[in-house]
Each structure stands twice: as C-alpha cells, then as structure tokens.
Amino acid sequence: MLRFLAVLVILAAIAGGAWFWEQQNWQAAGPSPAYTVVMVAPGDHVATIAENLQKAGVVANANLFRLGLRLRHEQTGLKAGEYGFPAHASMADVTGILVAGKSIEHKLTAAEGLTSQMIYDIVKKDPVLVGDAGAMPEEGTLLPETYLFTRGMTRAQMLNKMRKAQKELIAAQWPARIGNLPIKTPQEAIILASIVEKETGIPEERRHIAAVFENRLRLGMKLQSDPTIIYGITKGYPIGRRIRQSEIDAQTPYNTYAIPGLPVGPICNPGKDAIVAVLNPAGSDDLYFVANGTGGHVFAATMAEHEKNVANWRKIHAAQH
C-alpha cells in the first residue's frame, strides 16, 4: 500500500513538473532572432502550420507547438494569412497572432490627379497583388487614396475597391452640396473636380479655384484651363513644353479655350478635397487667376485686375528664368 502511494506521489510530481514545464515553455522567448514572415494558406492543416513555423525558426519544435494548441483548444482557431512574427516571439505570442488573424497589411498609394491609366499601371505592377487587373477603368471613376490590403487581394478587387470608394464618397457628398451650383449631376462634379485637382496643388486654394470656374459656368464664359488642353494631347502625361497657339485654338472635346462649358469627361481622378471643393466652393466673385510665382495663385474679379496680375507674373517668371 505504501509502495502504491509512493508511486502515485511520484507520478503526480512528474505530471505537475511536466505541466509546469509546458506552461513555462509556452510563454518562453522563441528562437527567432529577427522579425520573420510566414504564410498560412487557406486550408492548411495545423500540422502544416506548425511545421512551417519550425522551418522558419519561429518555434523550436512543431510537435510541442501542436501539443500546446491542443491543450488550449486553439488548434482549430488559426486563421489563414500572411503573418509577421517579432523576434523571440513565444508560442503564446505566435498563437495570439494566428488566432486574431493579424495579417500583414500592405499599402498601395494612388495620388490625387493621376489618370486612370496611371493608376491602372500602378495596380498592375504591384508585387503583392495577384491576378489580372481586367479592363482599364474609365477616366475619373477611381478615388485616389492610400489603400491597405492583405496578401491575396487581386488587382481587379483593388480597382473595384477604388471605384466603390468614389461612389460612396459621391453618395455622401452630393446631397450635402450647396444650392445654386451650375453643375447638375455627380458626373459633372467629377469633371470639374478633375480640373480643379490639376490646377492647384495647394489644398487651401481648391475651393477658391472651384468658385472661379463655377462663376464662369454661370456666366457662360469658357473655363480656359490649360490642363484640359494637355489632357487632350497627352492623356494627362506631362507635355514637356509650352502649349502652342495652334493647340489653344484647336477644336477638341477637351479644349476649354475653344469649347463652352465642361469638357466631354474628366481629365484625371480627383481626390476627396477637390470633389468637396466643387460641391462647396468658396464665396467669391472672382473670375480669373494666375500663378503668383510661389506655387500658388492670385485671383481677380475683373479683367483689369487680372491683366495687372498677369503682368506681375510675367516679371516674376522672367526674373526666375
């Protein structure tokens, strides 16, 4: 009897020691000396995940990792994704990341004012996105932003995400527009916003420039925007030279020096601020603007004022060159 009790005590001590060791080992620092990325593919068995973690040096022993998962009833909770594990992450840390599904987020930036072709090319060349991009989106249908995504997103899905973001923005902002605008449809708003986007890189000027163009539309004046001419020639790529007089006089669907009103379509993909600017322009009677030599513009309500501003700009330009 005493021998039996002694055996039970010994077994209990061994079991307790094993439990204590497993708990300590589960929380102990892992073997990886540096940040390590491991892919967990959809459908991967827990054994495959554990083996890949061991091969990557994230866990020291795949079997012990699987045992720890089983003891904690976590073996079915691991999620597919691309994961970054910090140096010396414990098995507890690794499990927490996999169960939470904290996949690595990648970034793609489409800057304001890029054409659909330019954004399409960025999406096509992204090394993380997968699959075919599909047909190139129509001009002005994408919302320029920085988009976060996880590995596995397709190029077509990214472009659809950009389309959806613009539609949602317009749906939210169109009902909030001020009254008496000369633009009557969301598409006209996008067209004008694309011109505003290309006319200035200074956020504080967008609503003022939008007001100038909208004042011109109300009065039946031509918009006379250089970027519209350039788009008609190069589809938005830099022209690399001064615009010729023949190009200013040319009757093209995008030349707002020659045609009344808005061009036939957008000349780029405007950002949120440019869209909001044309729906809520500044209160101004100005009809003209010209560069001021420091990246911005000076505005005028009359031709006489404008001519003085143009003369001053020519002096500045001559001094700079």
C-alpha positions in Angstrom: 0.0 0.0 0.0 2.8 2.4 0.9 4.6 1.5 -2.3 1.4 2.2 -4.3 1.0 5.6 -2.6 4.6 6.4 -3.2 4.2 5.6 -7.0 1.1 7.9 -7.1 3.1 10.7 -5.4 5.9 10.2 -7.9 3.6 10.2 -10.9 1.8 13.3 -9.6 5.1 15.1 -9.2 6.1 14.1 -12.7 2.8 15.3 -14.1 3.0 18.5 -12.2 6.5 19.1 -13.3 5.6 18.4 -16.9 2.6 20.7 -16.7 4.8 23.5 -15.1 7.5 22.9 -17.8 5.0 23.1 -20.6 3.5 26.3 -19.2 6.9 27.9 -18.8 8.0 26.7 -22.3 4.7 28.1 -23.9 5.5 31.6 -22.5 9.3 31.4 -23.0 11.0 33.5 -25.7 11.1 31.8 -29.1 14.2 31.0 -31.2 13.8 33.5 -34.0 16.5 36.3 -33.8 14.6 38.6 -36.1 11.2 39.6 -37.4 10.0 36.7 -39.6 7.2 36.4 -42.1 5.3 33.2 -42.6 2.4 32.4 -44.9 -0.6 30.4 -43.7 -2.5 29.3 -46.8 -6.3 28.7 -46.7 -7.0 25.1 -45.8 -3.5 24.5 -44.2 -3.7 21.7 -41.5 -2.5 22.6 -38.1 0.4 20.2 -38.6 1.5 22.0 -41.8 1.3 25.4 -40.0 3.4 24.1 -37.1 6.0 22.6 -39.5 6.3 25.8 -41.5 6.7 27.8 -38.3 9.5 25.5 -37.2 11.2 25.7 -40.6 11.1 29.5 -40.4 12.6 29.4 -37.0 9.6 30.9 -35.3 9.0 27.9 -33.0 11.6 25.5 -31.8 9.5 22.3 -32.0 6.4 21.8 -34.2 5.1 18.9 -32.1 5.4 20.9 -28.8 3.6 23.8 -30.5 0.8 21.4 -31.7 0.5 20.0 -28.2 0.2 23.5 -26.7 -2.5 24.3 -29.1 -4.4 21.1 -28.3 -4.1 21.7 -24.5 -5.6 25.1 -25.0 -8.2 24.1 -27.6 -6.8 26.5 -30.2 -5.9 24.1 -33.0 -9.0 25.0 -35.0 -8.8 28.7 -34.4 -5.7 29.5 -36.5 -6.6 31.8 -39.5 -5.1 31.9 -43.0 -3.0 35.0 -43.9 0.5 36.5 -44.1 1.9 37.0 -40.7 4.9 38.9 -39.3 6.3 37.5 -36.0 8.6 39.7 -33.9 12.0 38.4 -32.8 11.8 35.9 -30.0 8.0 35.7 -30.0 6.8 33.0 -27.6 4.5 30.2 -28.7 1.8 32.1 -26.8 2.5 35.2 -28.8 2.5 33.3 -32.1 -0.8 31.7 -31.2 -2.3 35.0 -30.3 -1.3 36.5 -33.7 -2.7 33.5 -35.7 -5.9 33.3 -33.8 -6.6 37.0 -34.1 -5.9 36.9 -37.8 -3.5 39.8 -37.6 -2.3 39.5 -41.2 0.4 41.9 -42.5 -1.2 44.9 -44.2 0.4 46.1 -47.4 0.0 49.6 -48.9 -0.8 51.0 -52.3 -1.0 54.7 -52.9 -2.8 56.3 -55.9 -2.0 60.0 -55.7 -4.6 62.7 -56.4 -4.6 63.9 -60.0 -3.4 60.6 -61.6 -5.3 59.4 -64.7 -7.0 56.0 -64.7 -4.2 54.7 -67.0 -1.6 55.8 -64.4 -3.4 54.2 -61.5 -4.1 51.0 -63.6 -0.4 50.7 -64.3 0.5 51.1 -60.5 -2.0 48.3 -59.7 -0.7 46.1 -62.4 2.9 46.5 -61.3 2.2 46.0 -57.5 4.3 42.9 -56.5 1.9 41.8 -53.7 -1.5 42.0 -55.6 -2.3 38.9 -57.6 -4.3 38.1 -60.7 -5.3 40.0 -63.8 -6.4 43.6 -63.5 -9.1 43.3 -66.1 -10.2 46.2 -68.2 -8.8 49.6 -67.6 -11.3 51.8 -65.6 -12.9 54.7 -67.3 -11.3 58.1 -66.6 -12.4 59.7 -63.3 -14.0 56.7 -61.8 -11.4 55.9 -59.1 -10.8 57.6 -55.8 -7.1 58.4 -55.2 -6.1 57.4 -51.7 -3.7 55.1 -49.8 -5.3 51.7 -49.7 -4.3 49.0 -47.2 -4.7 45.3 -48.2 -3.6 41.9 -47.2 -1.8 39.4 -49.4 -4.2 37.5 -51.6 -6.2 40.5 -52.8 -6.4 40.6 -56.6 -5.7 43.5 -58.9 -9.3 43.5 -60.1 -10.5 43.6 -56.5 -8.2 46.6 -55.8 -9.6 48.6 -58.7 -13.2 47.7 -57.7 -12.3 48.9 -54.2 -11.2 52.3 -55.6 -14.4 52.5 -57.7 -16.6 51.7 -54.7 -14.7 54.3 -52.6 -15.5 57.0 -55.1 -19.2 56.0 -55.4 -19.6 56.1 -51.6 -17.9 59.5 -51.4 -20.2 61.0 -54.1 -23.3 59.4 -52.5 -22.3 61.1 -49.2 -21.3 64.5 -50.5 -23.7 65.1 -53.4 -26.8 65.6 -51.1 -24.7 68.0 -48.9 -23.8 70.3 -51.8 -24.7 74.0 -51.6 -27.6 75.3 -53.6 -27.4 77.2 -57.0 -24.5 75.2 -58.3 -24.0 75.3 -62.1 -23.1 71.6 -62.1 -26.2 69.5 -62.2 -25.1 65.9 -61.9 -22.5 63.9 -60.0 -20.6 63.3 -63.2 -20.3 67.0 -63.9 -19.0 67.4 -60.4 -16.3 64.8 -61.1 -15.4 66.5 -64.4 -15.0 69.9 -62.7 -13.2 68.4 -59.7 -10.7 66.8 -62.1 -9.9 70.3 -63.5 -9.6 71.8 -60.0 -7.3 69.0 -59.0 -4.9 69.7 -61.9 -5.0 73.5 -61.5 -3.5 73.6 -57.9 -1.5 71.5 -55.6 -2.4 73.8 -52.6 -5.3 72.4 -50.6 -6.3 75.9 -49.3 -6.9 77.1 -52.9 -9.2 74.4 -54.2 -12.5 75.9 -53.0 -11.4 79.3 -54.4 -10.5 77.9 -57.8 -13.7 75.9 -57.8 -15.6 79.1 -57.2 -13.8 80.8 -60.2 -14.8 78.0 -62.6 -18.3 77.9 -61.3 -18.7 81.6 -61.7 -17.5 81.3 -65.3 -20.0 78.5 -65.9 -22.9 80.6 -64.6 -21.9 83.5 -66.9 -21.4 81.3 -70.0 -17.6 82.1 -70.0 -15.2 79.5 -71.2 -13.2 77.8 -68.5 -9.8 78.3 -70.3 -8.0 75.7 -68.3 -4.5 74.6 -69.6 -4.7 71.1 -68.1 -7.7 70.3 -70.3 -5.7 71.1 -73.4 -2.8 69.0 -72.1 -5.1 66.0 -71.5 -6.4 66.2 -75.0 -2.8 66.0 -76.3 -1.1 63.5 -73.9 -4.0 61.9 -71.9 -2.6 63.5 -68.8 1.1 62.9 -69.1 3.5 65.9 -68.9 3.7 67.8 -72.2 7.3 68.8 -71.5 6.9 72.2 -73.3 4.8 75.2 -73.6 1.3 74.9 -75.1 1.3 76.1 -78.7 -1.1 78.6 -80.0 -2.4 76.1 -82.5 -3.3 73.8 -79.6 -5.1 76.6 -77.8 -7.2 77.3 -80.9 -7.9 73.6 -81.7 -11.5 72.5 -81.5 -11.2 69.3 -79.4 -13.6 67.9 -76.9 -11.2 68.7 -74.0 -10.0 72.2 -75.1 -11.9 74.5 -72.7 -10.3 77.5 -74.5 -12.3 76.5 -77.6 -15.4 74.9 -76.3 -18.1 76.3 -73.9 -18.7 74.6 -70.6 -17.2 71.5 -69.3 -15.0 69.1 -71.4 -16.5 65.8 -72.5 -15.2 63.9 -69.5 -12.8 64.1 -66.5 -9.1 64.7 -67.1 -7.9 62.8 -64.1 -9.1 61.1 -60.9 -9.8 63.9 -58.4 -9.2 63.4 -54.7 -11.8 63.9 -52.0 -10.8 67.5 -51.3 -11.2 68.6 -54.9 -14.6 66.9 -55.1 -15.8 68.5 -51.9 -14.5 71.9 -53.2 -16.7 71.9 -56.3 -19.7 70.9 -54.2 -19.0 73.6 -51.6 -17.0 76.3 -53.3 -15.7 79.4 -51.6 -17.9 82.5 -51.6 -16.2 84.7 -54.2 -17.0 86.8 -57.3 -13.6 86.1 -58.8 -13.4 85.1 -62.5 -9.7 84.9 -63.1 -6.5 83.5 -61.5 -2.8 83.4 -62.5 0.3 82.0 -60.9 2.0 84.0 -58.2 5.5 82.6 -58.6 5.5 80.7 -55.3 3.3 77.8 -56.3 0.0 79.5 -55.6 -2.3 81.9 -57.5 -3.6 85.4 -57.3 -7.3 86.0 -58.0 -9.2 88.8 -59.6 -12.9 89.7 -60.2 -12.2 92.0 -63.2 -10.2 91.8 -66.4 -8.3 95.0 -65.4 -7.2 93.4 -62.1 -6.3 90.2 -63.9 -4.2 92.0 -66.5 -2.2 93.6 -63.7 -1.7 90.2 -62.1 -0.6 88.7 -65.4 1.9 91.5 -66.0 3.3 91.0 -62.5 3.6 87.2 -63.1 5.5 87.8 -66.3 8.0 89.9 -64.4 8.4 87.2 -61.8 8.7 84.5 -64.4 11.4 86.5 -66.4 13.4 87.0 -63.2 13.2 83.3 -62.4 14.5 82.3 -65.8 
